[in-house]
Amino acid sequence: MEKSHDLPQVLLLKPPLDMELFGQDRFSSDKFRFLKAWESPLPLDQFLQAHAQSVQAILVSGGIPVTAETIRLLPALKMLMTTGAGLNHIDMAECRRRGIAVANAGSVPSEDVADLAVGLLIDVLRKVTASDRYVRRGLWITNGDFTLGSKVGGKRVGIVGLGNIGSLVAKRLEAFGCCISYNSRKQKPSVSYPFYSNVRELAANSDVLIICCGLTDQTHHMINKEVLSALGKEGVIVNIGRGAIIDEQELVRCLVHGEIKGAGLDVFEKEPDVPKELFKLDNVVLSPHCANLTGETFNDRQKYVVANLEAFFSNKPLLSTVVDD
Amino acid sequence: MEKSHDLPQVLLLKPPLDMELFGQDRFSSDKFRFLKAWESPLPLDQFLQAHAQSVQAILVSGGIPVTAETIRLLPALKMLMTTGAGLNHIDMAECRRRGIAVANAGSVPSEDVADLAVGLLIDVLRKVTASDRYVRRGLWITNGDFTLGSKVGGKRVGIVGLGNIGSLVAKRLEAFGCCISYNSRKQKPSVSYPFYSNVRELAANSDVLIICCGLTDQTHHMINKEVLSALGKEGVIVNIGRGAIIDEQELVRCLVHGEIKGAGLDVFEKEPDVPKELFKLDNVVLSPHCANLTGETFNDRQKYVVANLEAFFSNKPLLSTVVDD
């Protein structure tokens, strides 16, 4: 075994969420060691310049931006690993230009994310969170039965982005008797669900929209006033993608004025800031971006991250890289 | 068409929940009319004696008891219709002795009940209601990420009572990658899930118990200290059956002391009274007995109730009667 200081270094700009929660030991390896930018007294740019020739790999998590400026300060960088699914914190154009391999947690957290999407949908339709508040406030005794919910089965569910996560959401909701259709960049030849090339048309033909796509320049504010209006007064929206895929200000307006029926939101435009107007509403469920936060998936993900970095330093193929088409 | 006062009468002891919510018109028929005990100034026993020879059918909903005393005052009674699924408010022994046909809403509300069971399970495992409270209290900003949830997939789910509802719960949870086994009065030859004749053994081999059976003398407090202890510290319980199937005092003690991990409860022993100790807990979801309360199912149920009563008065076979074995 090489001595620890001979090992190649994986740059950490800030502590990734997984390490903050579980400590660094679970990420240790005899193939690499971590270089922690935040432990240095140097300003970040000087720190990066000092290690410019040695840093071949970076590890980050969702909230940690990797800008073009950072990448330009690291001429030896060849691999960027992010522990989440989203890529919107990474300057993908610069990575492509430089030929840097970008890897995310792949499909490891997809089941968890799909589970929460279904949980949020059942919750909004069947008013689980709202009725729990009702019971805890003692209102069941004083005010009698809670208001009726809406049935899950038979709902026309439009899935926006039928990748890993979207497909798992569809599989689950089929078991509830929902009717699935979808929108995505291209029609999927292997899928029999009806395809809508236009998200407004999907919304017009759906009782529920579930946002499962990534955030890109193309999907930013894709769910706008027009789409929400097509979804309509009886429509429900669930977002487990990224907050900025929806025009949040418009969504809040629609929810407050009853122009759509309800929403289950795990993501927001300015996390951890959540629009205060939503706090008073019974027809929304607010989840603090935790669609992939289960103990089981953290375990799997930690193993996957280490295995991917070890593959990189052993010149083996990565377990997965991001296809950014 | 016969004149209204010539029509046979359906006795209502109290307004059934469905009528309270939607009015009586939706239950009207040209085959029968309603006889409303609560509108008479007479005490109930005298009122029943006055109509003893004419009442052939009664319509009730879940919270309205039909005792042996009531049944004995109605010698002409031949049919009893209840709008819910449960039968614990009806003296079934007396009905059997007298050969009175008992009909419930059959499988009409089963999907709704199964949907809520799954919703409560996802909620407890993924902490949906607890994290919604966290966001609404502004704690995401001040305290950072919420605690990790537990993955739905891979959980060993023990279903107690594999009838209509239990089977629909199993079908849904298979789509999430759960491993199903069950306990019921008898093993079902058509079912391939592992069967446990003993509910304590089922609990010992499960991460989750979902109570889907009816309340009878045999199932009263069936989920006792021994069963909860077999389920264990990491175990979760969901109850969409009836409150008294679980020894509620023991359940509360286990939840307060962390002897089981969490619970999703739609039913309680003394509804609408919910043990106050539960109000402070983040590991429980409290639902005000609304597993079958959706607008869609109320519609279907109302049609089903009217059709069943019309079948009775037309001497046609009932759409369903309760098999009480």
Interface residues (C-beta under 8 A of the other chain):
Chain A: L17 L21 E111 D112 D115 L116 V118 G119 L120 I122 D123 L125 R126 K127 V128 T129 S131 D132 Y134 V135 R136 W140 I141 G144 D145 F146 L148 G149 S150 K151 V152 G153 G154 K171 R172 E174 A175 F176 G177 E271 P272 D273 V274 F279 V285 L286 S287 P288 H289 C290 L293 T294 G295 E296 T297 F298
Chain B: L17 L21 E111 D112 D115 L116 V118 G119 L120 I122 D123 L125 R126 K127 V128 T129 S131 D132 Y134 V135 R136 W140 I141 G144 D145 F146 L148 G149 S150 K151 V152 G153 G154 K171 R172 E174 A175 F176 G177 E271 P272 D273 V274 F279 V285 L286 S287 P288 H289 C290 L293 T294 G295 E296 T297 F298
